[in-house]
């Protein structure tokens, strides 16, 4: 579980820090992915698209 200690900081700065930590851990990405049900065929198609994107990125 991610925690952020507030020590004399503003709430906005603490929230920004929390959001950065959650994004770094991939929590928000997981929540968005599991928000709705994806059919297995759609899941596989997205997985292939991500793999292609990764291969193109690693090639450069």
Secondary structure as GFF3:
##gff-version 3
##sequence-region A 1 60
A	DSSP	alpha_helix	11	25	.	.	.	ID=ss1
A	DSSP	alpha_helix	27	33	.	.	.	ID=ss2
A	DSSP	alpha_helix	40	59	.	.	.	ID=ss3
###
